């Protein structure tokens, strides 16, 4: 047996942050593109955009600034609030798996 944990944060009943959603923000930050981030995560652009829209609607503010494609192509970058939220989730999430593993060991293995 081994424990697993999946943490997400809701606001007014809407999932606004999760491991997957924060990974999407990180990929957008790294690639500068929603479509390239979606590709790296093996999901469609539509799915990535849908999740971003859900997050922004649930939070009430923008997480990314996106530029529509054209001759030079489009792009996307995290807003200051988007970057701050991504970083806060990582800080919050850090160590939770270790804590769960320790509690599991104390309870089931001891």
N, C-alpha and C positions, 0 to 999 in steps of 0.2 A: 504494500500500500504506500501511496505517496500523496501528499496534499497538493492542491492547486488553488490558486486565488485569481479572481478576476474582479478588478476594482473599476467602478465607474462613478461619475459624479453627475447628479441630476440637478436641474434648476426648474422649479415649477412643474415637475413631472416629466421633463424632457432631458434625455441624456445629452450632456454638453461636453463631457470629457471622459475618455476611456483610454486604455492602452492603444487601441487601434486608431482612435481619432487623434491622439497626440502624435503617434507615429506618422500619420498623414501630414500633420502640421510640420513635423521635422523634415519629412521628405520634400514638402513644398519649400521649406527654408533652404534645404540643400540644393534643390534643382532649380528653383526660381520659376517653377511651372506646376500647375495643377495636373496637366496631362502627363508630364513626365513622372510626377509623384505617383499618380494613379498607376502608371505602367510599372513602376518599381514595386508597387504593392499588389500587382496582379489583379487590379479591379478596373472597371470601366471609368472613363472620365465622368460619365453621368453619375455613377455611384459616389465617386469622390466629391463631386460638386454638391450632390444631394446631402451628404453628411456634413459638409462645410456649412451649407445653408441651414440645416437643422441646428447646428451648434450656434451659429450667429443669431438665428431667430430665438433660440432658447435663452441665450445670454443677453440679447438686446444690444449687441455691438458687433462691429466687424472684426474678424480675426485676420483677414487677408485683404490686401489691395491687389486687384487683378486688372491687367490691361488686356483689352481685346486684341486678337491677332491682326495681322496686316502684313505689309511688306516686310517689316522687321520681325514679325511674329509677336505673340503676346507674352505675358509673363505674370508672375504673382509673387508677392512678398508678404511676410507676416507684418501685421500692424504691431505697434508697441504693446498694445493690450494682448494681442495674440501671442507674442513672444513671452510676455510676462506670465500668462496663463499656462503656456506649455512648460515653462521652467518651474512654476509652482507645482504643477502636477508631478513632475519628475522628482522634486524635493519631497513631496507628500508620499509618493509611491516608493521612494528609495527605502530599502530595509524592510518593507512589509513582507516580502517573500521569506526573508531570513527569520522574521518574527513568527510567521506561520509555521515554518519548518521546525523551529525550536519548540513551539507550543505542541506541535504534532509529536515530536520526539518525547517531550515531557509527558504527554498523555498516552500515547500508544506504544512507545518503545520502552519507557522506563519500567 
